[in-house]
Amino acid sequence: MAEKFTVGLIQMSCSLDPRDNLVKAETHIREAASRGAQIICLQELFRSQYFCREENADLFELAEPIPGPSTEILGKLARSLDVVIIGSLFERRAAGIYHNTAVILDADGSLLGKYRKMHIPDDPLYYEKFYFTPGDLGFPNFDTKFGRVGVLVCWDQWYPEGARLASLGGANILFYPTAIGWHPSEKQEFGAVQLDAWRTIQRSHAIANGVFVAAINRVGFEGPLDSGLEFWGHSFVSDPFGRVLAEGSADKEEVLIVECDPKRVEETRRNWPFLRDRRIDAYSPILERWHE
């Protein structure tokens, strides 16, 4: 059975300068490593503010190739600290083809692989379909030095199909780099229930699949005061039965450190054998958009 591993979740605010954000992320990664983290995950699109609040073609200049400058820097950092780093980047694949991509740098600094965000939202202040082509790599797992992991990104966290497929690959933990927050006009009326739904859906993935789940969100207000986003933080780790092991605040930069024991995966699945009792012979209609 796999050994225990310790994760570090970096919850931070972002400025308009990608260089400043990279320096801040490096500082927090070093802190996480010094506190014993072995697998360290950054929030969604950590190198910039959340630019999808508007449709602006000039913002494609934020994109970069993978491998590229960020993976080179993160790879060197991973190697020097002997840690795994999961980073979320705006990937320029080719002219006119861009992805919202998570990269996995193993502890030797190598680019172990990448995951391209599969579910792309298009909502007020979340205009991601303008920027991102849907992912085409499926829901892979990655064998890092410290454990087998699955990585999905933000809007993916609302889809049980993605969590199930990533879990069926054998991952002990699913990471969700995230950028989600409140619209100023909605917070008073809907804020509490929105946050609760976000937390609940990810805890449900942990329960249904018997895996650890880690959600990493940003904090801070970005954009105009009357039409920006207040990112709600609350990064957390859930164990395989949905118990929250650690959770960040709504408004502070924090580094969460959590030890995860794969034995909990084994114990949970023995006592609640949801995977055993799946009726895979009966699920083909799920491939249809709708039942008429």
C-alpha positions as CSV (number, residue, x, y, z in Angstrom):
1,M,0.0,0.0,0.0
2,A,1.2,3.5,-0.7
3,E,2.9,5.5,2.0
4,K,1.4,8.5,3.7
5,F,1.9,11.8,1.9
6,T,1.6,15.4,2.9
7,V,-0.1,18.0,0.7
8,G,0.3,21.8,0.7
9,L,-2.4,24.1,-0.7
10,I,-1.4,27.6,-1.5
11,Q,-4.3,30.2,-1.3
12,M,-3.2,33.6,-2.4
13,S,-4.3,36.9,-4.0
14,C,-2.9,38.0,-7.3
15,S,-1.7,41.3,-8.7
16,L,-1.7,42.5,-12.3
17,D,2.0,41.6,-12.7
18,P,2.6,38.0,-13.6
19,R,6.2,38.3,-12.4
20,D,5.1,39.4,-8.9
21,N,2.6,36.5,-8.8
22,L,5.3,34.0,-9.7
23,V,7.6,35.4,-7.0
24,K,4.8,35.2,-4.4
25,A,4.0,31.6,-5.4
26,E,7.6,30.6,-5.1
27,T,7.8,32.1,-1.6
28,H,4.7,30.1,-0.6
29,I,6.0,26.9,-2.2
30,R,9.2,27.2,-0.2
31,E,7.1,27.8,3.0
32,A,5.0,24.7,2.3
33,A,8.1,22.6,1.7
34,S,9.7,23.8,4.9
35,R,6.5,22.7,6.7
36,G,6.7,19.2,5.3
37,A,4.5,19.4,2.2
38,Q,5.5,16.9,-0.5
39,I,2.8,17.6,-3.1
40,I,2.1,21.3,-3.4
41,C,-0.8,22.7,-5.5
42,L,-1.3,26.3,-6.6
43,Q,-4.7,27.9,-7.5
44,E,-6.2,28.2,-11.0
45,L,-4.3,30.6,-13.3
46,F,-2.0,31.7,-10.5
47,R,0.3,33.8,-12.7
48,S,-2.4,36.5,-13.3
49,Q,-5.6,37.9,-12.0
50,Y,-8.6,36.0,-13.3
51,F,-8.7,37.6,-16.7
52,C,-11.9,35.8,-17.8
53,R,-14.0,38.5,-16.2
54,E,-14.0,40.2,-19.6
55,E,-13.6,39.2,-23.3
56,N,-10.5,41.0,-24.4
57,A,-8.3,39.6,-27.2
58,D,-5.2,41.5,-25.8
59,L,-5.3,39.1,-22.8
60,F,-4.2,36.2,-25.0
61,E,-0.7,37.7,-24.5
62,L,-0.8,36.1,-21.0
63,A,-0.6,32.6,-22.6
64,E,2.6,30.6,-22.8
65,P,3.7,27.3,-24.3
66,I,4.0,24.1,-22.2
67,P,6.8,23.3,-21.7
68,G,7.7,26.9,-21.3
69,P,9.0,29.6,-19.0
70,S,6.7,28.7,-16.0
71,T,7.3,25.0,-16.2
72,E,11.0,25.6,-16.4
73,I,10.9,27.7,-13.2
74,L,8.6,25.4,-11.3
75,G,10.6,22.4,-12.4
76,K,13.8,23.8,-11.0
77,L,12.0,24.7,-7.8
78,A,10.5,21.2,-7.5
79,R,13.9,19.6,-8.0
80,S,15.7,21.9,-5.5
81,L,13.0,21.3,-2.8
82,D,12.4,17.6,-3.6
83,V,8.6,18.3,-3.9
84,V,5.9,17.7,-6.5
85,I,4.3,21.0,-7.8
86,I,0.9,21.3,-9.5
87,G,0.5,24.6,-11.3
88,S,-2.3,26.0,-13.4
89,L,-1.4,27.8,-16.5
90,F,-2.9,29.6,-19.6
91,E,-1.5,27.3,-22.3
92,R,-0.8,28.5,-25.9
93,R,-1.0,25.3,-27.9
94,A,-1.0,26.9,-31.3
95,A,-2.2,30.1,-33.0
96,G,-5.8,30.3,-32.0
97,I,-5.8,27.3,-29.8
98,Y,-5.5,27.9,-26.1
99,H,-6.2,25.8,-23.0
100,N,-6.7,26.2,-19.3
101,T,-4.0,23.6,-18.3
102,A,-2.7,22.1,-15.1
103,V,0.9,20.9,-15.1
104,I,2.4,18.3,-12.8
105,L,6.2,18.7,-12.0
106,D,7.6,15.7,-10.3
107,A,10.1,15.9,-7.5
108,D,13.0,15.5,-9.9
109,G,11.9,18.6,-11.8
110,S,10.6,16.8,-14.8
111,L,7.3,17.7,-16.4
112,L,5.3,14.5,-15.5
113,G,2.3,15.5,-17.5
114,K,-0.6,17.9,-17.9
115,Y,-4.4,18.1,-17.7
116,R,-6.4,20.3,-19.9
117,K,-9.7,21.6,-18.3
118,M,-12.5,19.7,-19.8
119,H,-15.6,21.7,-18.7
120,I,-15.5,25.3,-19.8
121,P,-18.0,27.8,-18.3
122,D,-19.6,30.8,-20.0
123,D,-21.3,32.9,-17.3
124,P,-21.3,36.5,-16.2
125,L,-17.6,37.4,-15.2
126,Y,-16.6,33.8,-16.1
127,Y,-16.3,34.1,-19.9
128,E,-13.9,31.2,-20.4
129,K,-15.3,30.0,-23.7
130,F,-13.8,33.1,-25.3
131,Y,-10.3,32.0,-24.2
132,F,-10.2,28.2,-23.8
133,T,-10.6,25.3,-26.1
134,P,-12.1,22.3,-24.1
135,G,-9.5,19.7,-23.0
136,D,-8.7,16.7,-25.1
137,L,-6.6,14.6,-22.7
138,G,-9.3,12.9,-20.8
139,F,-9.0,12.5,-17.0
140,P,-5.5,11.0,-16.5
141,N,-3.7,10.0,-13.3
142,F,-0.1,10.9,-12.5
143,D,2.4,8.7,-10.6
144,T,4.4,11.2,-8.6
145,K,7.2,10.4,-6.3
146,F,4.8,10.7,-3.3
147,G,1.6,9.3,-4.6
148,R,-0.8,8.7,-7.5
149,V,-2.9,11.9,-8.1
150,G,-5.7,13.1,-10.3
151,V,-5.9,16.8,-11.3
152,L,-9.0,18.6,-12.5
153,V,-9.7,22.4,-12.8
154,C,-12.4,24.6,-11.2
155,W,-15.6,24.2,-13.2
156,D,-14.8,20.5,-13.5
157,Q,-15.5,20.2,-9.8
158,W,-19.3,20.4,-10.4
159,Y,-19.3,17.2,-12.6
160,P,-19.4,13.8,-10.9
161,E,-18.4,12.1,-14.2
162,G,-15.0,13.7,-14.2
163,A,-14.3,12.9,-10.5
164,R,-15.4,9.3,-11.1
165,L,-13.2,8.8,-14.2
166,A,-10.2,10.3,-12.5
167,S,-10.8,8.1,-9.4
168,L,-11.1,5.0,-11.5
169,G,-7.6,5.6,-12.6
170,G,-6.4,4.7,-9.1
171,A,-5.7,8.2,-7.7
172,N,-5.5,8.5,-4.0
173,I,-6.3,12.2,-4.2
174,L,-8.0,14.6,-6.6
175,F,-6.7,18.2,-6.8
176,Y,-8.9,21.0,-8.0
177,P,-7.0,24.3,-8.7
178,T,-9.8,26.9,-8.6
179,A,-10.8,30.5,-9.1
180,I,-14.4,31.1,-7.8
181,G,-16.0,33.9,-5.9
182,W,-19.0,36.1,-5.3
183,H,-20.6,38.7,-7.6
184,P,-20.9,41.8,-5.5
185,S,-24.7,42.1,-6.2
186,E,-25.3,38.5,-5.2
187,K,-23.2,38.0,-2.1
188,Q,-25.7,39.1,0.5
189,E,-28.6,37.0,-0.8
190,F,-26.9,34.0,-2.3
191,G,-23.3,34.0,-1.0
192,A,-23.7,31.5,1.9
193,V,-25.6,29.0,-0.2
194,Q,-23.2,29.3,-3.1
195,L,-20.2,28.6,-0.9
196,D,-22.0,25.7,0.8
197,A,-22.9,24.1,-2.6
198,W,-19.3,24.4,-3.8
199,R,-18.0,22.8,-0.6
200,T,-20.7,20.1,-0.7
201,I,-20.2,19.0,-4.3
202,Q,-16.5,18.4,-3.8
203,R,-17.0,16.5,-0.5
204,S,-19.5,14.4,-2.4
205,H,-16.8,13.4,-4.9
206,A,-14.7,12.3,-2.0
207,I,-17.5,10.2,-0.6
208,A,-18.8,8.7,-3.8
209,N,-15.3,7.6,-4.9
210,G,-13.5,7.0,-1.6
211,V,-10.6,9.4,-2.3
212,F,-9.1,12.5,-0.8
213,V,-10.1,15.8,-2.5
214,A,-8.2,19.0,-2.3
215,A,-9.7,22.3,-3.6
216,I,-7.3,25.3,-3.9
217,N,-9.0,28.7,-4.4
218,R,-7.7,32.3,-4.5
219,V,-8.6,35.2,-2.3
220,G,-9.0,38.9,-2.9
221,F,-11.2,41.3,-4.9
222,E,-10.4,41.7,-8.6
223,G,-12.0,44.1,-11.0
224,P,-14.2,47.2,-10.7
225,L,-15.9,47.6,-7.3
226,D,-19.4,47.3,-8.7
227,S,-18.7,44.5,-11.2
228,G,-15.7,42.5,-10.1
229,L,-15.3,39.2,-8.2
230,E,-14.6,38.6,-4.5
231,F,-12.8,35.3,-4.5
232,W,-14.0,33.4,-1.4
233,G,-10.9,31.3,-0.5
234,H,-12.0,28.4,1.8
235,S,-9.4,26.1,0.2
236,F,-9.8,22.7,1.9
237,V,-8.9,19.0,2.0
238,S,-11.6,16.3,2.5
239,D,-10.9,12.8,3.5
240,P,-12.4,9.8,1.6
241,F,-15.6,10.0,3.6
242,G,-16.1,13.7,3.2
243,R,-14.7,14.9,6.5
244,V,-12.9,18.3,6.1
245,L,-9.4,17.9,7.5
246,A,-8.4,21.5,7.0
247,E,-9.9,24.7,5.6
248,G,-8.7,28.1,4.8
249,S,-10.4,31.4,5.5
250,A,-12.5,33.5,3.1
251,D,-10.1,36.4,2.8
252,K,-6.5,35.6,3.9
253,E,-3.5,34.2,2.1
254,E,-2.7,30.9,3.7
255,V,-0.7,27.7,3.2
256,L,-2.6,24.6,4.3
257,I,-0.6,21.5,5.2
258,V,-2.4,18.2,5.5
259,E,-1.2,14.7,5.9
260,C,-3.1,12.1,3.9
261,D,-3.0,8.3,4.6
262,P,-4.0,6.1,1.7
263,K,-5.1,3.5,4.2
264,R,-8.2,5.7,4.6
265,V,-9.0,5.1,1.0
266,E,-8.8,1.3,1.5
267,E,-10.8,1.4,4.7
268,T,-13.5,3.6,3.3
269,R,-14.0,1.5,0.1
270,R,-14.2,-1.7,2.1
271,N,-17.0,-0.4,4.3
272,W,-18.8,1.7,1.7
273,P,-18.1,-0.3,-1.6
274,F,-19.7,2.1,-4.0
275,L,-17.3,1.2,-6.7
276,R,-18.0,-2.5,-6.3
277,D,-21.8,-2.0,-6.7
278,R,-21.7,0.2,-9.8
279,R,-24.0,-1.1,-12.6
280,I,-21.7,-0.4,-15.5
281,D,-23.9,-2.5,-17.7
282,A,-26.8,0.0,-17.3
283,Y,-25.1,3.4,-17.6
284,S,-24.8,3.8,-21.4
285,P,-27.6,6.4,-21.5
286,I,-25.3,8.8,-19.7
287,L,-23.6,9.3,-23.0
288,E,-26.7,11.0,-24.3
289,R,-27.2,14.8,-23.9
290,W,-30.8,14.3,-22.8
291,H,-33.5,11.6,-22.7
292,E,-36.4,12.5,-24.9
